[in-house]
């Protein structure tokens, strides 16, 4: 059986729109090639610009990067374009050198000496800028660039300058500003437009800065698409939802990461892979001044119109339009097949005019499409545009107004089903937020219930995680809380404590003897099942500058947004646990003298109740503890048994081999009984060669089982010590039910009677 690949993915903020889409593509590819994927959602190598009080400790996420320096990973994909987009090259190189020994692919930017997967920053962006000039006669064009340290930002800047030069449009340096690829660029955008109100169009190096621009324009009373023309870059999921929808360059983060990860096997087998470059194209929407449906542009990409015969439709072109680079893997193949059947059915419907014949088949097929992962591989907007174009093409094949109306009605049903499906997705997300809130409330309540516990119940922090999309989770803490201030050195500890885990149904505390692991075992602890491919996300557990540990969660990409909230709440729980431990420690110190007195008394009590030779309870100790167990209200009605045992041949051993051997034999009898019974049972020596034991059991007629166990353990001990004499015992076993009226002496008397019956039976067997 071929070993499953372990693929690492280093990203920035997992909640960022672009990054979330990149994760989606990587996850879909990992599933397509049946590989494990481990995601490390760190931050940015430069945190100097973070001034928000709520984000001041986000640098703690960068500690996760060190956990990826692990030979457990077969290949590591790093979103260098995001993580290191604002640092100089020498810092980027130093960062990558951490991962020497692991094959590395850089995503979204080129790095010398490393295989890279990037976007073509030229063609789509050139078309977008040229469209402003030739399509809308814009002459005074401003540009909002990304940081000067970012390779993609500079490539897009070069494209902007080149297109303006080619179109003989003057480049005004004062029209160019440098943002940070975030919405927070809003302030400098407003300042630019206030200084230069003559600007007719503004080009943004990415959509997130364009979003900041929209906010600035709204505050200034400027109408996008009318007073100023705007284009962006990325085609982020929010781009079509803006008002007006944002014209932008399609640079699909999901497609790029999908294609890169899908080639992981080839990359590892050949130890080399050519740099990958994903094409981009311009999408016209209302923000650039276009208010009409782009029939001509879509027709060119689909490569058919109303004159095309059904058998001549280029299905590959249709698949490229809808799915871009998602063209590999069995899951996408099923969807492509359904799309092909849908097109043929619709063309048959239009050509044959048999609406009733195809109506039910169309309805079933369409619902199958939108319910079977279609929207994982394309967007609602793209599929909607495809349907609109298809409707236009089919109605143009028909002359009858009545039949044209039937075509419109057929597509109206599909639009409705698509809209309802999208509403359902949104509703599920809202319900997910409610589930997170409910889970956090329960978690908080449970934390305060454990106040009097001696051991910290780490498992309660993992209860019911499946309600928020987490299939399994593993909670690790550092041996000591690590204080990690911003800018200080961080070193991943060599050892880590595995405290608790969640298996999709229930949470469990890890036994203390199994907790200490080397940090490299974090990915494959003994409780992780490896019989299927997993998508795992690592999260830091911290409060302020205190690092407590990490959470390792198995989760679907659609629920990645829940990870931060859950990790934050578990961090709060750990903080409470630590405070409780500190409080207990202070109370212990304050009562030290009293505790010493109590401990002395306890030691005296133990000594007074212990048998000096065997270490078992002596007669007094056994009788006291046994009577308490039998009369305890909690044990009322429980089934129990008492054993009265007498060592065979003690006098013979003393006489023939000496009293030291006799003492040895007595200690072996004690050891045999200790092995036979559980820790929760009590075993004692009544004196001389007489022993007794008490156990609560959950089944009746336990005598035969107990005798068999005594015989087996006795045989094993004799074999191990290999003495010239047998070490054996006779035993009377009496069964009873616990209640407050039972007297321990009556039980001992009953079992003593059975003991002598056993002695007689054993003598008969020997003779």
C-alpha angles and dihedrals in degrees: 000000000000112000114247115247120245107216123190124205121193113198141164123236106353090208094056110110096232093044093047089054090048090053090050092057093045092050093048090050092048089053091047092056094036094242132148113244125203114193122201109194102196126154135239129312088231115055097160094109095057107109100152109113090220091056101041093105096044088108086080088076089067089069087074091070090071091059088063090064088092132126087218086082118082095195134004126211114198125194091219092163089066105027096047101022094120104040131085122261096258090059090049092052092047089052094051092048088069088074100054108148095035119089106245132201118191114218128209095003138051121250123188111244094018134090108251138196113202144155125260097248094189118057101047093038092048090053092049094051093042090051090059089053103040099027100042104018094239113172105164103061126172128198132213107200131191121242118311089236092061115094095207091049091054093047090053090047090053090050091051092051094044094052093048090050092048091050092045093242114149115245108226109199091203088061090063123084134171120233132177101247088257135107086247088080085084093104098056090044091056091047091052094051093044090054093044110031089162092075108118100187135020124204118203124204089219140008097248091063088045087056088055087050091054089055092049092048092049091054089048094049092244117147114221113226091024112043093025132013118226136192129175140187131242103036090237117198091257094053097090091043096060121102103270101018111255120250105220148152115270106237102158110204091190094054093049095051090043092055093045095049093042088063094053095110092051091047092053096043095052096030086223138071129181115248108270122224121189117208122239131206137191120256115202118217136152099282092076092050097266112130101165129087108264097237095156095050094047091046089056092052096044092044096216140084138177092293094057117106115236093244092052097056110124100231091182089061090050091050092049090050093051103032106023107192095354090102101121135073135051096267094058091042091064090052092047089052091051091050090052091051091047092055093048092048092051093048090049089050092051095043098043097035089219099137097161091052095057102028098091094042090051093049093050093045094047094050089047089054098050093041095047105068098281091136091053088069102035139021130256089240094052093047090045091052089049091053093047091051091045090051091051092048093050097045089051088059091060129072101187114091090210092055091045088056090051089053089051091050091049091054092042089062090051092049089051093049090048092050092048091049090052090048089052090053090051091047091051090053091052091048088050090057090051090051091051091051091049092047093050092049091052092046091052092048092049092052091063093049092065096061096115097041116121092210121048107248099223091168093070089067089066100047119135097356091150087073088072098042100270110133097187136353139192122204118208127180131191116248088246131014108267118221106213115177121194111276094014123123117270125202122184109235118242093224131047135181118238101211108169145348140202121214100192094272108044142006122238136194113231114237111254093241090058098045105085111084137160108256090244088066091063090097097048110028117163093264097056110102111219102190094105138032114271135202106213130183124199118213131185118237109213146137116207108314093342117102115200103174141281139288119221111200135183106216142151115250092244088065097045088108089069095059098079094050093048093046091049092052094046088050088054089050092051090049089054091047091053092047089051091051090049091049091051090049092053091048089049092053093048091053095040097119092046091048091050089055091047091048091051090051090047091051090051089048091050091048091049091051099041131089108235097214102044104021090233124124111286121226094278094046094047095047093049096048095040093051091050092052095047095048097041110122091223090061097048109135094011118135117245143168135207124206124206109193132185123192115238122228099005091140091050092051093048093048098043104032105020137256094282088062089046090054089047090053092049091052090050090053087052090049092048092052091046090054092046095053131056127249089254091057123080125233126188145173112232092193140289108010095337121110135174139190138189127205136172112219133184098222135057128235091038095150096094092048091050094048091050090050092049091051093048095048092044091052091049093050093048090051091050098048094039097202124172088241131055119252105211142144141204116226140197113205119196124184124208146154120252120245138143094258098060117107118212091219091059090052092049090049092051093048091045089058089052089048092062090048088055091049091053091048092050092048089051091051091051095049 
